[in-house]
Amino acid sequence: MNRRTFLAFPLASAALPSVSAASALLAHLPSAEASPSGGSAELDFTANLPAHGSFPERWICGSSSCMDNQDPPIQVHWYNEHTAFLRQNKAYNYEAPFMHLYFGNRRILFIDQGYTQLRSEWPLRDVVDKCIAEWCGRNGRKVDEMELLLSFSHLHDDHYAGINQFYDRPNTRYMGLTHEEMIGFWGMTNYPEERVTLDLGGREILIWGSPGHVMSEFAYYDTYTQILFTGDMFYRGRCYISFWEPWFASMKRLMAFLETHPVTHVVGCHIEISSTGEDYPYGVTYQPDEAPWQLTVAELRHAYEIATTIKEPGIYFTGSVFLCNQTRGTTTVDKNPYAYE
């Protein structure tokens, strides 16, 4: 089914009970101590770490004709049996943001919800519900007993626009769209320095503030896969740094974190660079030769080393990312008022 057909295809969906927005705010998450549903065996997320997985050789990356694109609206890749990564098809939105599904014994964390609101145009809710049903079927769980938590990396709408598709989903809590609601969702009282631990039921996610791209942003670390998610403040593309000093402080926190925690991969929100280091122009809907989504710890450390030398606004290429220091008005790297450093 291409997009022309999809847009004309009627969407059948059942009406579900509403979830109160007031009760959805997570000031303090309750402990996850209950037994798994259905008497199923407890999954061990602490042995034989890191839990290994794989990335696809190639992500869906759009096409020369968006309206004739034959790929699914959302690519789902199971990194391992308890972790799924999703990506929005660039034919549906040029940002093509990534999304994360982390499964624990009693909770599921879904980070970021893409850049299309309407379920009838872009069926994020249906795809996520299918992933949850598949995981529950494999692991002897009941879907209605697994709590779904929806959060996002930062306050830009290409990472939360699709959240409204979940507002009527039972047993679902979701992050609010203000800075205060974001930090309140995790019960933080000392943002951005404070690091909190989210227990999904034997699987822990570490979360702390990581401002700089915007002032309301988080970093996430999954203790099971040992994957570090750095949002839009560091990713394989144009890292638009709106606030240099908070961003550099966030980088210093990442460097300190690496000293005490093993990291298998560093991932961000997008891919905007080709395998040969070419910067894809802002807004393109086809990137046929993308670089890998995942970055190495060495690439993160090298970017920090370069950042320590930056003294003025400009665009600085590290070999894997573009550090765009206070150049947000510049839409493409090849047309900007600053020289490469």
C-alpha positions in Angstrom: 0.0 0.0 0.0 1.5 3.4 -1.0 0.6 6.7 0.6 -2.0 7.6 -2.0 -3.9 4.4 -1.1 -3.3 4.8 2.7 -4.7 8.3 2.8 -7.9 7.1 1.2 -8.1 4.0 3.3 -10.8 4.1 6.1 -9.5 3.6 9.6 -11.6 1.4 11.8 -10.9 1.8 15.5 -12.8 1.1 18.7 -13.6 3.8 21.2 -11.7 3.2 24.4 -12.3 4.6 27.9 -10.7 8.0 28.5 -7.8 8.6 30.8 -8.0 11.7 32.9 -5.3 14.2 32.1 -5.0 15.2 35.7 -4.3 11.6 36.9 -1.9 11.1 34.0 0.8 13.4 35.5 3.5 11.3 37.2 4.9 13.4 40.1 6.2 10.2 41.7 5.8 6.8 40.0 4.5 4.0 42.3 6.9 1.1 42.9 6.7 -1.8 40.5 6.6 -4.6 43.0 3.6 -6.6 42.0 4.0 -10.0 40.3 3.9 -10.2 36.5 0.5 -10.7 35.1 -0.9 -14.2 34.5 1.6 -15.9 36.9 4.3 -15.7 34.3 7.9 -16.1 35.3 9.8 -13.0 36.2 12.2 -11.9 33.4 15.7 -11.2 34.5 17.0 -7.9 33.2 20.2 -7.9 35.3 22.1 -11.0 34.2 24.5 -11.4 31.3 24.7 -7.7 30.6 24.8 -5.9 28.3 21.8 -7.5 26.5 23.0 -7.7 22.9 21.0 -6.7 19.9 21.3 -5.5 16.4 20.5 -2.5 14.2 19.1 -2.8 10.7 21.6 -2.6 7.8 19.4 0.2 6.4 16.5 2.2 7.9 13.6 3.3 5.8 14.8 6.7 4.5 12.0 8.1 2.3 11.9 8.1 -1.5 12.1 10.5 -4.4 8.3 10.6 -4.6 6.7 10.8 -1.2 3.2 10.1 -2.5 4.3 6.9 -4.2 6.4 5.6 -1.3 5.8 1.9 -0.8 7.3 1.6 2.7 5.3 1.3 5.9 4.5 4.6 7.7 6.6 3.4 10.7 9.5 1.1 10.6 9.7 -1.3 13.6 13.0 -2.9 14.4 13.3 -5.3 17.4 16.8 -4.6 18.7 16.4 -7.7 20.9 13.3 -9.5 22.3 12.6 -6.8 24.9 13.6 -3.7 23.0 12.1 -2.1 19.9 13.1 1.0 18.0 10.7 2.7 15.6 11.3 5.3 13.0 8.8 7.6 11.2 9.0 7.2 7.4 10.5 10.4 5.8 7.8 10.3 3.2 5.4 11.1 6.1 7.6 13.7 7.6 11.1 14.8 6.7 12.2 14.8 10.3 11.9 11.0 10.4 12.4 10.9 14.2 13.3 7.7 16.1 11.2 6.3 19.0 12.0 3.8 21.7 10.0 1.0 23.3 11.6 -0.6 26.5 9.7 -3.5 28.1 10.0 -4.5 31.7 8.1 -7.0 33.8 5.3 -4.5 34.7 5.8 -1.4 32.7 6.7 -0.3 29.2 8.4 3.0 28.4 7.8 4.7 25.1 10.1 7.6 24.4 9.0 10.1 21.7 5.9 9.9 19.6 6.9 11.3 16.2 5.7 14.3 14.1 2.1 13.5 12.9 -0.9 13.9 15.1 -3.7 12.2 13.2 -4.1 8.5 13.8 -6.0 8.3 10.5 -3.0 9.6 8.6 -0.2 8.0 10.5 -1.1 5.0 12.7 1.4 5.2 15.5 -1.0 4.1 18.2 -1.9 0.9 16.2 1.7 0.1 15.5 2.6 0.5 19.2 -0.4 -1.5 20.4 0.6 -4.3 18.0 4.2 -4.3 19.4 2.9 -4.5 22.9 0.5 -7.3 22.0 3.3 -9.3 20.3 5.6 -8.9 23.3 2.9 -9.8 25.8 2.1 -12.9 23.7 5.7 -14.0 23.7 6.1 -13.5 27.4 2.8 -14.7 28.8 1.6 -11.2 29.9 -1.8 -9.6 29.7 -1.8 -6.3 27.7 -4.3 -4.6 30.1 -2.0 -5.3 33.1 1.1 -3.7 31.5 1.3 0.1 32.3 2.5 2.2 29.3 4.5 5.3 30.1 4.8 8.0 27.4 7.6 10.5 27.7 9.8 12.4 25.2 13.3 13.6 24.9 12.6 17.3 24.7 10.0 20.0 24.0 10.0 20.1 20.2 6.8 18.9 18.5 8.5 16.5 16.1 9.0 14.3 19.2 5.6 14.6 20.9 3.0 15.4 18.2 1.7 11.8 18.1 1.1 11.6 21.8 -2.6 12.6 21.4 -3.2 9.3 19.8 -2.8 7.7 23.2 -4.9 10.0 25.4 -7.8 7.5 25.4 -5.6 4.4 25.9 -6.3 2.6 29.2 -3.5 2.1 31.8 -1.4 4.8 30.1 0.4 7.7 31.7 1.9 10.5 29.6 4.2 13.4 30.1 2.9 17.0 30.0 3.9 19.6 27.5 5.5 22.2 29.8 9.0 22.2 31.4 7.4 21.9 34.9 5.3 18.9 33.8 8.3 17.3 32.2 10.5 17.3 35.3 7.5 16.6 37.5 6.8 13.5 35.5 10.0 12.0 36.8 9.7 13.6 40.3 12.9 15.7 39.8 13.6 18.4 42.2 17.1 19.4 41.0 17.1 19.6 37.2 19.3 19.1 35.3 21.9 17.7 37.6 19.6 15.2 39.4 19.6 11.6 38.0 16.5 9.5 38.7 15.9 5.8 38.2 12.7 4.5 36.6 11.9 0.9 37.4 10.0 -0.9 34.7 9.9 -4.1 36.7 13.4 -5.4 37.0 14.6 -3.2 34.2 15.9 0.2 35.2 16.2 3.4 33.1 18.4 6.2 34.3 17.2 9.7 33.4 18.7 13.2 33.9 18.6 16.6 32.4 20.5 17.4 29.2 19.7 20.9 28.1 21.4 22.9 25.4 19.5 22.1 22.2 16.5 23.4 24.2 16.3 24.0 28.0 13.8 21.1 28.5 15.5 17.9 27.5 16.5 14.6 29.0 19.2 11.9 28.5 18.1 8.3 29.0 20.3 5.2 29.8 18.9 1.7 29.6 20.8 -0.5 32.1 19.7 -3.6 30.2 21.1 -2.8 26.7 23.4 -0.1 28.1 22.3 2.2 25.3 22.6 5.9 25.9 20.0 8.1 24.3 21.1 11.7 24.0 18.1 13.2 22.2 18.7 16.2 19.9 21.6 17.5 22.0 23.9 14.9 20.4 23.0 12.8 17.3 24.4 12.0 13.9 23.4 15.2 12.2 23.1 18.9 12.8 23.3 19.3 16.6 21.6 22.7 16.9 23.0 24.2 20.1 20.7 27.0 21.1 22.4 27.6 24.5 26.1 26.9 24.5 26.9 27.0 28.2 24.0 24.6 29.2 24.9 22.3 26.3 28.6 22.2 27.2 27.6 21.4 30.9 25.4 18.6 29.5 28.4 17.2 27.6 30.5 17.3 30.8 27.8 15.3 32.6 27.9 12.8 29.8 31.7 12.5 30.1 31.4 11.9 33.8 28.7 9.3 33.2 31.0 7.4 30.8 33.5 7.1 33.6 31.1 5.1 35.8 28.8 3.3 33.4 29.5 1.0 30.4 27.8 2.2 27.2 27.3 0.0 24.1 25.9 2.6 21.7 25.0 6.3 21.7 21.8 7.1 19.8 20.0 10.4 19.1 16.7 11.5 17.6 17.6 11.7 13.8 20.0 10.8 11.0 21.0 13.8 8.8 24.4 12.7 7.4 25.3 10.3 4.6 27.8 7.4 5.0 30.4 9.7 3.4 29.8 12.6 5.8 27.6 14.6 3.5 25.1 16.9 5.2 21.6 16.2 3.9 19.8 19.6 3.3 17.2 20.5 5.8 13.7 19.3 4.9 14.7 16.6 2.4 12.4 13.5 2.3 14.9 11.1 0.7 18.3 10.1 2.2 19.4 7.1 0.1 22.8 6.6 1.7 22.4 7.4 5.4 25.2 6.9 8.0 24.3 4.5 10.8 22.0 5.8 13.5 24.2 4.6 16.3 27.3 6.4 17.4 30.3 5.1 19.4 31.5 6.2 22.8 34.8 7.3 21.0 32.8 9.5 18.7 31.0 11.1 21.6 34.3 11.7 23.4 35.9 13.1 20.3 33.0 15.6 19.9 33.6 16.7 23.5 37.3 17.3 22.8 36.4 19.5 19.8 33.8 21.3 21.9 36.4 22.3 24.4 38.1 24.3 21.7 35.0 26.2 20.5 35.0 29.8 21.5 32.5 31.4 19.1 29.3 30.7 17.2 29.8 28.6 14.1 29.4 25.1 12.6 32.1 22.6 13.5 32.3 19.1 12.0 33.7 16.4 14.2 33.7 13.7 11.5 30.4 12.2 12.8 28.2 15.2 13.8 27.9 18.9 13.1 28.1 21.0 16.2 25.9 24.0 15.2 26.7 26.5 17.9 24.0 29.2 17.9 23.3 28.9 14.2 19.7 27.7 14.3 18.7 30.2 11.6 21.0 28.4 9.2 19.1 25.6 7.5 21.9 23.8 5.7 25.5 23.5 6.4 26.6 24.2 2.9 24.9 27.6 3.0 25.9 29.3 6.2 27.8 32.5 7.1 30.5 30.6 9.1 33.6 28.8 7.9 34.1 25.2 8.8 36.6 24.6 11.7 
